[in-house]
Amino acid sequence: MITIKNVEELEAERERQRKAWVENGGEGNKFFIDLAWANLSWANLSGADLSEAFLYEANLRGANLTGATLIKANFFEANLRGANFSGADLSGANLSDADLRGSNLRGANFSGADLSGANLSDADLRGSNLREANLAFTDLTGADLRDARMLY
């Protein structure tokens, strides 16, 4: 299992995976970092770029992703409980069935994201952009949606 605690460790892992990808015949710009099942709990990834990263069932509980770029990242069934995504760009991201209970999602961009089946109970979504996001079967019990943009 991969364990990452900060942006430097993240970049080292990205480079390790990119080198292995190239050595195995990878070409073009289709590379993405694979962090499935990784432990990123309580990591400080503020400002990190994890666009198109694969974070299936990853543990990011309590992680700091303030201002991170997470465009089209895949957080399917990830543990994001209590994480800080304030100001992060999660446009087009897959957060289906993810656990975001009690997370700080203030001012985050979820435009076009898939949040179906996600648990956002007690999450702070103030000022977030949820336009064109899939919220089917999403638990928003106790979530703060003040000033959130939800219309198309």
C-alpha positions in Angstrom: 0.0 0.0 0.0 1.3 3.5 -0.9 1.4 6.0 1.9 1.8 9.7 1.1 1.9 12.6 3.6 2.8 15.7 1.5 3.2 17.1 -1.9 6.8 16.2 -2.2 6.0 12.5 -1.5 3.2 12.8 -4.0 5.5 14.1 -6.7 8.1 11.5 -6.0 5.4 8.7 -6.4 4.1 10.4 -9.6 7.7 10.4 -11.1 8.3 6.8 -10.0 5.0 5.7 -11.7 5.8 7.8 -14.8 9.2 6.2 -15.2 7.8 2.7 -14.9 5.1 3.6 -17.4 7.7 4.8 -20.0 9.9 1.8 -19.4 6.9 -0.4 -20.1 6.3 1.2 -23.4 3.9 4.0 -22.4 3.7 6.9 -24.8 1.7 10.1 -25.4 0.2 12.0 -22.5 -2.2 9.3 -21.3 -0.3 8.8 -18.1 -2.2 9.3 -14.8 -1.1 8.5 -11.2 -2.6 5.4 -9.7 -3.3 5.8 -6.0 -6.0 3.1 -5.6 -6.2 1.9 -2.0 -3.4 4.4 -1.0 -3.2 5.9 2.4 -3.2 9.7 2.2 -5.0 10.2 5.6 -4.1 13.5 7.2 -1.7 14.3 4.3 -1.0 18.0 3.4 -1.7 18.1 -0.3 -2.7 21.8 -0.4 -2.4 23.1 -4.0 -1.5 19.6 -5.4 -2.4 18.6 -8.9 -4.1 15.3 -9.0 -6.0 15.8 -12.2 -7.2 12.5 -13.6 -5.7 10.6 -10.7 -7.1 7.2 -9.9 -8.0 7.1 -6.1 -10.4 4.2 -6.0 -11.1 3.4 -2.3 -8.2 5.6 -1.2 -8.1 6.8 2.4 -7.9 10.6 2.5 -9.5 11.0 5.8 -8.6 14.4 7.3 -6.4 15.3 4.3 -5.8 18.9 3.4 -6.5 19.5 -0.3 -7.1 23.2 -0.1 -7.0 24.8 -3.5 -6.0 21.4 -5.1 -6.6 20.7 -8.8 -8.6 17.5 -9.0 -10.2 17.7 -12.4 -11.6 14.4 -13.5 -10.0 12.6 -10.6 -11.6 9.3 -9.6 -12.5 9.1 -5.9 -15.0 6.2 -6.3 -15.7 4.8 -2.8 -12.9 6.8 -1.3 -12.8 7.8 2.4 -12.7 11.6 2.3 -14.3 12.0 5.7 -13.3 15.3 7.4 -11.0 16.3 4.5 -10.5 19.9 3.5 -11.3 20.6 -0.1 -12.0 24.3 0.3 -11.4 26.1 -3.0 -10.4 22.9 -4.8 -11.4 22.2 -8.4 -13.2 18.9 -8.7 -14.9 19.6 -12.0 -15.8 16.4 -13.8 -14.5 14.2 -10.8 -16.0 10.9 -9.9 -17.0 10.9 -6.2 -19.7 8.3 -6.5 -20.2 6.4 -3.2 -17.5 8.4 -1.5 -17.6 9.3 2.2 -17.4 13.0 2.6 -19.1 13.3 6.0 -18.0 16.5 7.8 -15.7 17.6 5.0 -14.9 21.2 4.3 -16.0 21.7 0.7 -16.4 25.5 0.9 -16.0 27.2 -2.4 -15.1 24.0 -4.2 -16.0 23.5 -7.9 -18.0 20.3 -8.5 -19.3 21.3 -11.9 -20.1 18.2 -13.9 -18.9 15.9 -11.0 -20.5 12.6 -10.2 -21.6 12.7 -6.5 -24.2 9.9 -6.9 -24.5 7.9 -3.7 -21.9 10.0 -1.9 -22.4 10.8 1.8 -22.1 14.5 2.3 -23.8 14.7 5.7 -22.7 17.5 7.8 -20.4 18.8 5.0 -19.7 22.5 4.5 -20.7 23.2 0.9 -21.1 27.0 1.3 -20.3 28.8 -1.9 -19.5 25.7 -3.8 -20.4 25.1 -7.5 -22.6 22.1 -7.9 -23.9 23.0 -11.4 -24.5 20.0 -13.6 -23.3 17.7 -10.8 -25.0 14.3 -10.4 -26.5 14.3 -6.9 -28.7 11.2 -7.3 -29.0 9.3 -4.0 -26.5 11.7 -2.3 -26.9 12.1 1.4 -27.0 15.9 2.2 -28.4 15.5 5.8 -27.1 18.5 7.8 -25.0 19.8 5.0 -24.6 23.6 4.8 -25.5 24.6 1.3 -25.7 28.4 1.8 -24.7 30.3 -1.4 -24.0 27.0 -3.2 -24.8 27.2 -7.0 -26.9 24.3 -8.0 -28.9 25.4 -11.1 -27.8 24.6 -14.6 
